[in-house]
Every structure is written in structure tokens, then in C-alpha cells.
Amino acid sequence: MEIDVDKVWAGIREAASIARNEEELRIRVSNIIENEVISKFEGVKHAPIKYECTLISGVRPDALYGHVIIEYKAPGKLSTEREI
């Protein structure tokens, strides 16, 4: 199993540069993660991918990959220190 991290990173950067809103970014990045990372683990049991689920803590992450939480922001949203 081999994951090309540079390819994944380049895909995420490209998705961020062309996405017009948070939902479009989520779809593009989710496809990259599923196609370039998760698909490499064929035959390995993994937790189902969940989108916009509610955790016991009450937190609603945009995506949950097993124990990895992803919170998407609209392109440009994190360009100011206040938003970060």
C-alpha cells in the first residue's frame, strides 16, 4: 500500500483554489481522501465515513473518518487571524 502524500496535498490545494464555497470544498476534498487514501486500504476494515454527524460531546464535525475529524471552512475564510 502506497499513498502519494504530495499528490493528496496538491489535490487539496487545487480544490481550495477552485472551490467557491464550503460545500464544494468538502465534496472535492472528500473525493480526494476517499480516492487517494481510503481506497488504498482495500481489505482493511475501517470505520464508515460520516458527514455532518453529531458526536457525544455535541460537536458537529463536517467529516469524520474513524477518529479523524475534518472541519471545512469556505475558501478565504481563514485569511484573517480573527477567523483562525
Distance bins in CASP14 RR format, pairs under 12 A and 6 or more apart:
PFRMAT RR
TARGET T0000
AUTHOR 0000-0000-0000
RMODE 2
METHOD distances of the structure
MODEL  1
1 36 0 0 0 0 0 1 0 0 0 0 0
1 37 0 0 0 0 0 1 0 0 0 0 0
1 38 0 0 0 0 0 1 0 0 0 0 0
1 39 0 0 0 0 0 1 0 0 0 0 0
1 40 1 0 1 0 0 0 0 0 0 0 0
1 41 1 0 0 1 0 0 0 0 0 0 0
1 42 0 0 0 0 1 0 0 0 0 0 0
1 43 0 0 0 0 0 1 0 0 0 0 0
1 44 0 0 0 0 1 0 0 0 0 0 0
2 8 0 0 0 0 0 1 0 0 0 0 0
2 36 0 0 0 0 0 1 0 0 0 0 0
2 37 0 0 0 0 0 1 0 0 0 0 0
2 39 0 0 0 0 0 1 0 0 0 0 0
2 40 1 0 0 1 0 0 0 0 0 0 0
2 41 0 0 0 0 0 1 0 0 0 0 0
3 9 0 0 0 0 0 1 0 0 0 0 0
3 32 0 0 0 0 0 1 0 0 0 0 0
3 33 0 0 0 0 0 1 0 0 0 0 0
3 35 0 0 0 0 0 1 0 0 0 0 0
3 36 1 0 0 1 0 0 0 0 0 0 0
3 37 1 0 1 0 0 0 0 0 0 0 0
3 38 0 0 0 0 1 0 0 0 0 0 0
3 39 0 0 0 0 1 0 0 0 0 0 0
3 40 1 0 1 0 0 0 0 0 0 0 0
3 41 0 0 0 0 1 0 0 0 0 0 0
4 10 0 0 0 0 1 0 0 0 0 0 0
4 11 0 0 0 0 0 1 0 0 0 0 0
4 32 0 0 0 0 0 1 0 0 0 0 0
4 35 0 0 0 0 0 1 0 0 0 0 0
4 36 1 0 0 1 0 0 0 0 0 0 0
4 37 0 0 0 0 1 0 0 0 0 0 0
4 40 0 0 0 0 1 0 0 0 0 0 0
5 11 0 0 0 0 0 1 0 0 0 0 0
5 12 0 0 0 0 0 1 0 0 0 0 0
5 32 0 0 0 0 0 1 0 0 0 0 0
5 33 0 0 0 0 0 1 0 0 0 0 0
5 36 0 0 0 0 1 0 0 0 0 0 0
5 37 0 0 0 0 1 0 0 0 0 0 0
5 40 0 0 0 0 0 1 0 0 0 0 0
6 12 0 0 0 0 0 1 0 0 0 0 0
6 13 0 0 0 0 0 1 0 0 0 0 0
6 36 0 0 0 0 0 1 0 0 0 0 0
7 13 0 0 0 0 0 1 0 0 0 0 0
7 14 0 0 0 0 0 1 0 0 0 0 0
7 32 0 0 0 0 1 0 0 0 0 0 0
7 33 0 0 0 0 0 1 0 0 0 0 0
7 35 0 0 0 0 0 1 0 0 0 0 0
7 36 1 0 0 1 0 0 0 0 0 0 0
7 37 0 0 0 0 0 1 0 0 0 0 0
7 40 0 0 0 0 0 1 0 0 0 0 0
8 14 0 0 0 0 0 1 0 0 0 0 0
8 15 0 0 0 0 0 1 0 0 0 0 0
8 29 0 0 0 0 1 0 0 0 0 0 0
8 31 0 0 0 0 0 1 0 0 0 0 0
8 32 1 0 0 1 0 0 0 0 0 0 0
8 33 1 0 0 1 0 0 0 0 0 0 0
8 34 0 0 0 0 0 1 0 0 0 0 0
8 35 0 0 0 0 1 0 0 0 0 0 0
8 36 1 0 1 0 0 0 0 0 0 0 0
8 37 1 0 0 1 0 0 0 0 0 0 0
8 38 0 0 0 0 0 1 0 0 0 0 0
8 39 0 0 0 0 0 1 0 0 0 0 0
8 40 0 0 0 0 0 1 0 0 0 0 0
9 15 0 0 0 0 0 1 0 0 0 0 0
9 16 0 0 0 0 0 1 0 0 0 0 0
9 29 0 0 0 0 0 1 0 0 0 0 0
9 32 0 0 0 0 1 0 0 0 0 0 0
9 33 0 0 0 0 0 1 0 0 0 0 0
9 36 0 0 0 0 0 1 0 0 0 0 0
9 37 0 0 0 0 0 1 0 0 0 0 0
10 16 0 0 0 0 0 1 0 0 0 0 0
10 17 0 0 0 0 0 1 0 0 0 0 0
10 32 0 0 0 0 1 0 0 0 0 0 0
10 36 0 0 0 0 0 1 0 0 0 0 0
11 17 0 0 0 0 1 0 0 0 0 0 0
11 18 0 0 0 0 0 1 0 0 0 0 0
11 19 0 0 0 0 0 1 0 0 0 0 0
11 25 0 0 0 0 0 1 0 0 0 0 0
11 28 0 0 0 0 1 0 0 0 0 0 0
11 29 0 0 0 0 1 0 0 0 0 0 0
11 31 0 0 0 0 1 0 0 0 0 0 0
11 32 1 0 1 0 0 0 0 0 0 0 0
11 33 0 0 0 0 0 1 0 0 0 0 0
11 35 0 0 0 0 0 1 0 0 0 0 0
11 36 0 0 0 0 1 0 0 0 0 0 0
11 37 0 0 0 0 0 1 0 0 0 0 0
12 18 0 0 0 0 0 1 0 0 0 0 0
12 19 0 0 0 0 0 1 0 0 0 0 0
12 25 0 0 0 0 1 0 0 0 0 0 0
12 26 0 0 0 0 0 1 0 0 0 0 0
12 28 0 0 0 0 1 0 0 0 0 0 0
12 29 1 0 1 0 0 0 0 0 0 0 0
12 30 0 0 0 0 0 1 0 0 0 0 0
12 31 0 0 0 0 0 1 0 0 0 0 0
12 32 1 0 0 1 0 0 0 0 0 0 0
12 33 0 0 0 0 1 0 0 0 0 0 0
12 36 0 0 0 0 1 0 0 0 0 0 0
12 37 0 0 0 0 0 1 0 0 0 0 0
12 70 0 0 0 0 0 1 0 0 0 0 0
12 72 0 0 0 0 0 1 0 0 0 0 0
12 75 0 0 0 0 0 1 0 0 0 0 0
13 19 0 0 0 0 0 1 0 0 0 0 0
13 25 0 0 0 0 0 1 0 0 0 0 0
13 28 0 0 0 0 0 1 0 0 0 0 0
13 29 0 0 0 0 0 1 0 0 0 0 0
13 32 0 0 0 0 0 1 0 0 0 0 0
13 75 0 0 0 0 0 1 0 0 0 0 0
14 25 0 0 0 0 0 1 0 0 0 0 0
14 28 0 0 0 0 1 0 0 0 0 0 0
14 29 0 0 0 0 0 1 0 0 0 0 0
14 31 0 0 0 0 0 1 0 0 0 0 0
14 32 0 0 0 0 1 0 0 0 0 0 0
14 75 0 0 0 0 0 1 0 0 0 0 0
15 21 0 0 0 0 0 1 0 0 0 0 0
15 22 0 0 0 0 0 1 0 0 0 0 0
15 24 0 0 0 0 1 0 0 0 0 0 0
15 25 1 0 0 1 0 0 0 0 0 0 0
15 26 0 0 0 0 1 0 0 0 0 0 0
15 27 0 0 0 0 1 0 0 0 0 0 0
15 28 1 1 0 0 0 0 0 0 0 0 0
15 29 1 0 1 0 0 0 0 0 0 0 0
15 30 0 0 0 0 1 0 0 0 0 0 0
15 31 0 0 0 0 1 0 0 0 0 0 0
15 32 1 0 0 1 0 0 0 0 0 0 0
15 33 0 0 0 0 0 1 0 0 0 0 0
15 36 0 0 0 0 0 1 0 0 0 0 0
15 72 0 0 0 0 0 1 0 0 0 0 0
15 75 0 0 0 0 1 0 0 0 0 0 0
16 22 0 0 0 0 0 1 0 0 0 0 0
16 24 0 0 0 0 0 1 0 0 0 0 0
16 25 1 0 0 1 0 0 0 0 0 0 0
16 26 0 0 0 0 0 1 0 0 0 0 0
16 28 0 0 0 0 1 0 0 0 0 0 0
16 29 1 0 0 1 0 0 0 0 0 0 0
16 32 0 0 0 0 0 1 0 0 0 0 0
16 72 0 0 0 0 1 0 0 0 0 0 0
16 73 0 0 0 0 1 0 0 0 0 0 0
16 74 0 0 0 0 0 1 0 0 0 0 0
16 75 1 0 1 0 0 0 0 0 0 0 0
16 76 0 0 0 0 1 0 0 0 0 0 0
16 77 0 0 0 0 0 1 0 0 0 0 0
16 78 0 0 0 0 0 1 0 0 0 0 0
16 79 0 0 0 0 0 1 0 0 0 0 0
17 24 0 0 0 0 0 1 0 0 0 0 0
17 25 0 0 0 0 0 1 0 0 0 0 0
17 28 0 0 0 0 0 1 0 0 0 0 0
17 29 0 0 0 0 0 1 0 0 0 0 0
17 75 1 0 0 1 0 0 0 0 0 0 0
17 76 0 0 0 0 0 1 0 0 0 0 0
18 24 0 0 0 0 1 0 0 0 0 0 0
18 25 0 0 0 0 1 0 0 0 0 0 0
18 27 0 0 0 0 0 1 0 0 0 0 0
18 28 1 0 0 1 0 0 0 0 0 0 0
18 29 0 0 0 0 0 1 0 0 0 0 0
18 75 0 0 0 0 1 0 0 0 0 0 0
19 25 1 1 0 0 0 0 0 0 0 0 0
19 26 0 0 0 0 1 0 0 0 0 0 0
19 27 0 0 0 0 1 0 0 0 0 0 0
19 28 1 0 1 0 0 0 0 0 0 0 0
19 29 0 0 0 0 1 0 0 0 0 0 0
19 30 0 0 0 0 0 1 0 0 0 0 0
19 31 0 0 0 0 0 1 0 0 0 0 0
19 32 0 0 0 0 0 1 0 0 0 0 0
19 72 0 0 0 0 1 0 0 0 0 0 0
19 73 0 0 0 0 0 1 0 0 0 0 0
19 74 0 0 0 0 1 0 0 0 0 0 0
19 75 1 0 1 0 0 0 0 0 0 0 0
19 76 0 0 0 0 1 0 0 0 0 0 0
19 77 0 0 0 0 0 1 0 0 0 0 0
20 27 0 0 0 0 0 1 0 0 0 0 0
20 28 0 0 0 0 0 1 0 0 0 0 0
20 74 0 0 0 0 1 0 0 0 0 0 0
20 75 1 0 0 1 0 0 0 0 0 0 0
20 76 0 0 0 0 0 1 0 0 0 0 0
21 27 0 0 0 0 0 1 0 0 0 0 0
21 28 0 0 0 0 0 1 0 0 0 0 0
21 72 0 0 0 0 1 0 0 0 0 0 0
21 73 0 0 0 0 0 1 0 0 0 0 0
21 74 1 0 1 0 0 0 0 0 0 0 0
21 75 1 0 0 1 0 0 0 0 0 0 0
21 76 0 0 0 0 0 1 0 0 0 0 0
21 77 0 0 0 0 1 0 0 0 0 0 0
22 28 0 0 0 0 0 1 0 0 0 0 0
22 29 0 0 0 0 0 1 0 0 0 0 0
22 52 0 0 0 0 0 1 0 0 0 0 0
22 62 1 0 0 1 0 0 0 0 0 0 0
22 63 0 0 0 0 0 1 0 0 0 0 0
22 70 0 0 0 0 0 1 0 0 0 0 0
22 71 0 0 0 0 1 0 0 0 0 0 0
22 72 1 0 1 0 0 0 0 0 0 0 0
22 73 1 0 0 1 0 0 0 0 0 0 0
22 74 1 0 1 0 0 0 0 0 0 0 0
22 75 0 0 0 0 1 0 0 0 0 0 0
22 76 0 0 0 0 0 1 0 0 0 0 0
22 77 1 0 0 1 0 0 0 0 0 0 0
22 78 0 0 0 0 0 1 0 0 0 0 0
23 29 0 0 0 0 0 1 0 0 0 0 0
23 30 0 0 0 0 0 1 0 0 0 0 0
23 51 0 0 0 0 0 1 0 0 0 0 0
23 52 0 0 0 0 0 1 0 0 0 0 0
23 62 0 0 0 0 1 0 0 0 0 0 0
23 63 0 0 0 0 0 1 0 0 0 0 0
23 72 0 0 0 0 1 0 0 0 0 0 0
23 73 0 0 0 0 0 1 0 0 0 0 0
23 74 0 0 0 0 1 0 0 0 0 0 0
23 75 0 0 0 0 0 1 0 0 0 0 0
24 30 0 0 0 0 0 1 0 0 0 0 0
24 31 0 0 0 0 0 1 0 0 0 0 0
24 72 0 0 0 0 1 0 0 0 0 0 0
24 74 0 0 0 0 1 0 0 0 0 0 0
24 75 0 0 0 0 1 0 0 0 0 0 0
25 31 0 0 0 0 0 1 0 0 0 0 0
25 32 0 0 0 0 0 1 0 0 0 0 0
25 62 0 0 0 0 1 0 0 0 0 0 0
25 63 0 0 0 0 0 1 0 0 0 0 0
25 70 0 0 0 0 0 1 0 0 0 0 0
25 71 0 0 0 0 0 1 0 0 0 0 0
25 72 1 0 1 0 0 0 0 0 0 0 0
25 73 1 0 0 1 0 0 0 0 0 0 0
25 74 1 0 0 1 0 0 0 0 0 0 0
25 75 1 0 0 1 0 0 0 0 0 0 0
25 76 0 0 0 0 0 1 0 0 0 0 0
25 77 0 0 0 0 1 0 0 0 0 0 0
25 78 0 0 0 0 0 1 0 0 0 0 0
26 32 0 0 0 0 0 1 0 0 0 0 0
26 33 0 0 0 0 0 1 0 0 0 0 0
26 34 0 0 0 0 0 1 0 0 0 0 0
26 49 0 0 0 0 0 1 0 0 0 0 0
26 51 1 0 0 1 0 0 0 0 0 0 0
26 52 0 0 0 0 1 0 0 0 0 0 0
26 61 0 0 0 0 0 1 0 0 0 0 0
26 62 1 0 1 0 0 0 0 0 0 0 0
26 63 1 0 0 1 0 0 0 0 0 0 0
26 70 0 0 0 0 1 0 0 0 0 0 0
26 71 0 0 0 0 1 0 0 0 0 0 0
26 72 1 0 1 0 0 0 0 0 0 0 0
26 73 0 0 0 0 1 0 0 0 0 0 0
26 74 0 0 0 0 0 1 0 0 0 0 0
26 75 0 0 0 0 0 1 0 0 0 0 0
27 33 0 0 0 0 0 1 0 0 0 0 0
27 34 0 0 0 0 0 1 0 0 0 0 0
27 51 0 0 0 0 1 0 0 0 0 0 0
27 62 0 0 0 0 0 1 0 0 0 0 0
27 63 0 0 0 0 0 1 0 0 0 0 0
27 72 0 0 0 0 1 0 0 0 0 0 0
28 34 0 0 0 0 0 1 0 0 0 0 0
28 35 0 0 0 0 0 1 0 0 0 0 0
28 72 0 0 0 0 1 0 0 0 0 0 0
28 75 0 0 0 0 0 1 0 0 0 0 0
29 35 0 0 0 0 0 1 0 0 0 0 0
29 36 0 0 0 0 0 1 0 0 0 0 0
29 37 0 0 0 0 0 1 0 0 0 0 0
29 51 0 0 0 0 0 1 0 0 0 0 0
29 62 0 0 0 0 1 0 0 0 0 0 0
29 63 0 0 0 0 1 0 0 0 0 0 0
29 65 0 0 0 0 0 1 0 0 0 0 0
29 70 1 0 0 1 0 0 0 0 0 0 0
29 71 0 0 0 0 0 1 0 0 0 0 0
29 72 1 0 0 1 0 0 0 0 0 0 0
29 73 0 0 0 0 0 1 0 0 0 0 0
29 75 0 0 0 0 0 1 0 0 0 0 0
30 36 0 0 0 0 0 1 0 0 0 0 0
30 37 0 0 0 0 0 1 0 0 0 0 0
30 38 0 0 0 0 1 0 0 0 0 0 0
30 49 1 0 0 1 0 0 0 0 0 0 0
30 50 0 0 0 0 0 1 0 0 0 0 0
30 51 1 0 0 1 0 0 0 0 0 0 0
30 52 0 0 0 0 0 1 0 0 0 0 0
30 62 0 0 0 0 1 0 0 0 0 0 0
30 63 1 0 0 1 0 0 0 0 0 0 0
30 64 0 0 0 0 0 1 0 0 0 0 0
30 65 0 0 0 0 1 0 0 0 0 0 0
30 70 0 0 0 0 1 0 0 0 0 0 0
30 72 0 0 0 0 1 0 0 0 0 0 0
31 37 0 0 0 0 0 1 0 0 0 0 0
31 38 0 0 0 0 0 1 0 0 0 0 0
31 39 0 0 0 0 0 1 0 0 0 0 0
31 49 0 0 0 0 0 1 0 0 0 0 0
31 63 0 0 0 0 0 1 0 0 0 0 0
32 38 0 0 0 0 0 1 0 0 0 0 0
32 39 0 0 0 0 0 1 0 0 0 0 0
32 63 0 0 0 0 0 1 0 0 0 0 0
32 70 0 0 0 0 0 1 0 0 0 0 0
33 39 0 0 0 0 1 0 0 0 0 0 0
33 40 0 0 0 0 0 1 0 0 0 0 0
33 41 0 0 0 0 0 1 0 0 0 0 0
33 46 0 0 0 0 0 1 0 0 0 0 0
33 49 0 0 0 0 1 0 0 0 0 0 0
33 51 0 0 0 0 0 1 0 0 0 0 0
33 63 0 0 0 0 1 0 0 0 0 0 0
33 64 0 0 0 0 0 1 0 0 0 0 0
33 65 1 0 0 1 0 0 0 0 0 0 0
33 66 0 0 0 0 0 1 0 0 0 0 0
33 68 0 0 0 0 1 0 0 0 0 0 0
33 70 0 0 0 0 1 0 0 0 0 0 0
33 72 0 0 0 0 0 1 0 0 0 0 0
34 40 0 0 0 0 0 1 0 0 0 0 0
34 41 0 0 0 0 0 1 0 0 0 0 0
34 46 0 0 0 0 0 1 0 0 0 0 0
34 48 0 0 0 0 0 1 0 0 0 0 0
34 49 1 0 0 1 0 0 0 0 0 0 0
34 51 0 0 0 0 0 1 0 0 0 0 0
34 63 0 0 0 0 0 1 0 0 0 0 0
34 65 0 0 0 0 1 0 0 0 0 0 0
37 44 0 0 0 0 0 1 0 0 0 0 0
37 46 0 0 0 0 0 1 0 0 0 0 0
37 49 0 0 0 0 0 1 0 0 0 0 0
37 65 0 0 0 0 1 0 0 0 0 0 0
37 68 0 0 0 0 0 1 0 0 0 0 0
37 70 0 0 0 0 0 1 0 0 0 0 0
38 44 0 0 0 0 1 0 0 0 0 0 0
38 45 0 0 0 0 0 1 0 0 0 0 0
38 46 1 0 0 1 0 0 0 0 0 0 0
38 47 0 0 0 0 0 1 0 0 0 0 0
38 48 0 0 0 0 0 1 0 0 0 0 0
38 49 1 0 0 1 0 0 0 0 0 0 0
38 63 0 0 0 0 0 1 0 0 0 0 0
38 65 1 0 0 1 0 0 0 0 0 0 0
38 66 0 0 0 0 0 1 0 0 0 0 0
38 68 0 0 0 0 0 1 0 0 0 0 0
39 46 0 0 0 0 0 1 0 0 0 0 0
39 49 0 0 0 0 0 1 0 0 0 0 0
40 46 0 0 0 0 0 1 0 0 0 0 0
41 47 0 0 0 0 0 1 0 0 0 0 0
41 65 0 0 0 0 0 1 0 0 0 0 0
41 66 0 0 0 0 0 1 0 0 0 0 0
45 66 0 0 0 0 0 1 0 0 0 0 0
46 64 0 0 0 0 0 1 0 0 0 0 0
46 65 0 0 0 0 1 0 0 0 0 0 0
46 66 1 0 0 1 0 0 0 0 0 0 0
46 67 0 0 0 0 0 1 0 0 0 0 0
46 68 0 0 0 0 0 1 0 0 0 0 0
47 53 0 0 0 0 0 1 0 0 0 0 0
47 63 0 0 0 0 0 1 0 0 0 0 0
47 64 0 0 0 0 1 0 0 0 0 0 0
47 65 1 0 0 1 0 0 0 0 0 0 0
47 66 1 1 0 0 0 0 0 0 0 0 0
47 67 1 0 0 1 0 0 0 0 0 0 0
47 68 0 0 0 0 1 0 0 0 0 0 0
48 63 0 0 0 0 0 1 0 0 0 0 0
48 64 0 0 0 0 1 0 0 0 0 0 0
48 65 0 0 0 0 1 0 0 0 0 0 0
48 66 0 0 0 0 1 0 0 0 0 0 0
49 61 0 0 0 0 0 1 0 0 0 0 0
49 62 0 0 0 0 0 1 0 0 0 0 0
49 63 1 0 0 1 0 0 0 0 0 0 0
49 64 1 0 0 1 0 0 0 0 0 0 0
49 65 1 0 1 0 0 0 0 0 0 0 0
49 66 1 0 0 1 0 0 0 0 0 0 0
49 68 0 0 0 0 1 0 0 0 0 0 0
49 69 0 0 0 0 0 1 0 0 0 0 0
49 70 0 0 0 0 0 1 0 0 0 0 0
50 60 0 0 0 0 0 1 0 0 0 0 0
50 61 0 0 0 0 1 0 0 0 0 0 0
50 62 0 0 0 0 0 1 0 0 0 0 0
50 63 1 0 0 1 0 0 0 0 0 0 0
50 64 1 0 1 0 0 0 0 0 0 0 0
50 65 0 0 0 0 1 0 0 0 0 0 0
50 66 0 0 0 0 1 0 0 0 0 0 0
50 67 0 0 0 0 0 1 0 0 0 0 0
50 68 0 0 0 0 0 1 0 0 0 0 0
50 69 0 0 0 0 0 1 0 0 0 0 0
50 70 0 0 0 0 0 1 0 0 0 0 0
51 60 0 0 0 0 0 1 0 0 0 0 0
51 61 0 0 0 0 1 0 0 0 0 0 0
51 62 1 0 0 1 0 0 0 0 0 0 0
51 63 1 0 1 0 0 0 0 0 0 0 0
51 64 1 0 0 1 0 0 0 0 0 0 0
51 65 0 0 0 0 0 1 0 0 0 0 0
51 69 0 0 0 0 0 1 0 0 0 0 0
51 70 0 0 0 0 1 0 0 0 0 0 0
51 71 0 0 0 0 0 1 0 0 0 0 0
51 72 0 0 0 0 0 1 0 0 0 0 0
52 59 0 0 0 0 0 1 0 0 0 0 0
52 60 1 0 0 1 0 0 0 0 0 0 0
52 61 1 0 0 1 0 0 0 0 0 0 0
52 62 1 0 0 1 0 0 0 0 0 0 0
52 63 1 0 0 1 0 0 0 0 0 0 0
52 64 0 0 0 0 1 0 0 0 0 0 0
52 69 0 0 0 0 0 1 0 0 0 0 0
52 70 0 0 0 0 0 1 0 0 0 0 0
52 71 0 0 0 0 0 1 0 0 0 0 0
52 72 0 0 0 0 0 1 0 0 0 0 0
53 59 0 0 0 0 1 0 0 0 0 0 0
53 60 1 0 0 1 0 0 0 0 0 0 0
53 61 1 0 0 1 0 0 0 0 0 0 0
53 62 0 0 0 0 1 0 0 0 0 0 0
53 63 0 0 0 0 1 0 0 0 0 0 0
53 64 1 0 1 0 0 0 0 0 0 0 0
53 65 0 0 0 0 0 1 0 0 0 0 0
53 66 0 0 0 0 0 1 0 0 0 0 0
53 69 0 0 0 0 0 1 0 0 0 0 0
53 70 0 0 0 0 0 1 0 0 0 0 0
54 60 1 0 1 0 0 0 0 0 0 0 0
54 61 0 0 0 0 1 0 0 0 0 0 0
54 64 0 0 0 0 0 1 0 0 0 0 0
55 61 1 0 0 1 0 0 0 0 0 0 0
55 64 1 0 0 1 0 0 0 0 0 0 0
55 66 0 0 0 0 0 1 0 0 0 0 0
55 67 0 0 0 0 0 1 0 0 0 0 0
55 69 0 0 0 0 1 0 0 0 0 0 0
57 69 0 0 0 0 0 1 0 0 0 0 0
59 69 1 0 0 1 0 0 0 0 0 0 0
59 71 0 0 0 0 1 0 0 0 0 0 0
60 69 0 0 0 0 0 1 0 0 0 0 0
60 71 0 0 0 0 1 0 0 0 0 0 0
60 72 0 0 0 0 0 1 0 0 0 0 0
61 67 0 0 0 0 0 1 0 0 0 0 0
61 68 0 0 0 0 1 0 0 0 0 0 0
61 69 1 0 1 0 0 0 0 0 0 0 0
61 70 1 0 0 1 0 0 0 0 0 0 0
61 71 1 0 1 0 0 0 0 0 0 0 0
61 72 0 0 0 0 1 0 0 0 0 0 0
62 68 0 0 0 0 0 1 0 0 0 0 0
62 69 0 0 0 0 1 0 0 0 0 0 0
62 70 1 0 1 0 0 0 0 0 0 0 0
62 71 1 0 1 0 0 0 0 0 0 0 0
62 72 1 0 1 0 0 0 0 0 0 0 0
62 73 0 0 0 0 1 0 0 0 0 0 0
62 74 0 0 0 0 0 1 0 0 0 0 0
63 69 1 0 0 1 0 0 0 0 0 0 0
63 70 1 0 1 0 0 0 0 0 0 0 0
63 71 0 0 0 0 1 0 0 0 0 0 0
63 72 1 0 0 1 0 0 0 0 0 0 0
64 70 1 0 0 1 0 0 0 0 0 0 0
64 71 0 0 0 0 0 1 0 0 0 0 0
71 77 0 0 0 0 0 1 0 0 0 0 0
71 78 0 0 0 0 0 1 0 0 0 0 0
72 78 0 0 0 0 0 1 0 0 0 0 0
73 79 0 0 0 0 1 0 0 0 0 0 0
73 80 0 0 0 0 0 1 0 0 0 0 0
73 83 1 0 0 1 0 0 0 0 0 0 0
73 84 0 0 0 0 1 0 0 0 0 0 0
74 83 0 0 0 0 1 0 0 0 0 0 0
76 83 0 0 0 0 1 0 0 0 0 0 0
76 84 0 0 0 0 0 1 0 0 0 0 0
77 83 1 0 1 0 0 0 0 0 0 0 0
77 84 0 0 0 0 1 0 0 0 0 0 0
78 84 1 0 1 0 0 0 0 0 0 0 0
END
